[in-house]
Amino acid sequence: MKVDLHIHVKKTSRCAKLTFPLLVPTLKAKGILGACIFDHFYFTTDADIETVKQLDGSITVFKGTEISVKGRNENREDFVIISSITPGSDFRHSDISNLSELTKYLKDSDALTILAHPFRRRDFVDFDFDVFVPDCVEISSCHIVAENRQKIRDLANKYGMRAIVTSDSHKAKTLGQYYTEIPDGIKTCEELKYVLKSGRYLIHL
């Protein structure tokens, strides 16, 4: 099954142009049956999943979010988080502003973490890997230039992160430009997390 592990929609990302009625048929036309709709500072809701289901029941949506965390030099690094546990109404993304808060949240939510588009903003990753190592890292997306791929692979090998690809798409044209192929029948966040952590997938650049 083809899955795009990082997508943004207009409803909850001002920088995105994708609406659900545009997203769903575009995914289907490209043969992508799994979608991670991870917007900035917003958790995927059951209502979002139901909206996609009503448009096309063959597409599986996985829950999660994208957050920014301050690094050692106050620069921010972005992380995509996959988790079936939706935070309570009192949760705020601003509560996760540094590494210690991120690690506490991840422990409480049993989440999988992906380091998103490293080297996008600067020629180094401002993050203390001695404190925490993400499960995976994006080595290719619409926001990663080709010349950085080897640097990211080296980073992944050094710290034992699984290499994945995503579209990080904000518009229909780039949906599925890079995608991950996982075993058929994966329907839950727990199953997806297991597949990614165990390396039972193929990446398509």
Buried (B, 14 or more C-beta within 10 A) or exposed (E): BBBBBBBBBBBBBEEBBBEBEBBBEBBBEBEBBBBBBBBBBBBBEEEBBEBBBEBEEEBBBBBBBBBBBBBEEEBEBBBBBBBBEBBEEEEEBEEBBEBEBBBEBBEEBEBBBBBBBBBBBEEEBBBEBEEBBBBBBBBBBBBBEEEBBEBBBEBBEEBEBBBBBBBBBBBBEBBBBBBBEBEEEBEEBBBBBEBBEEEEBEBEE
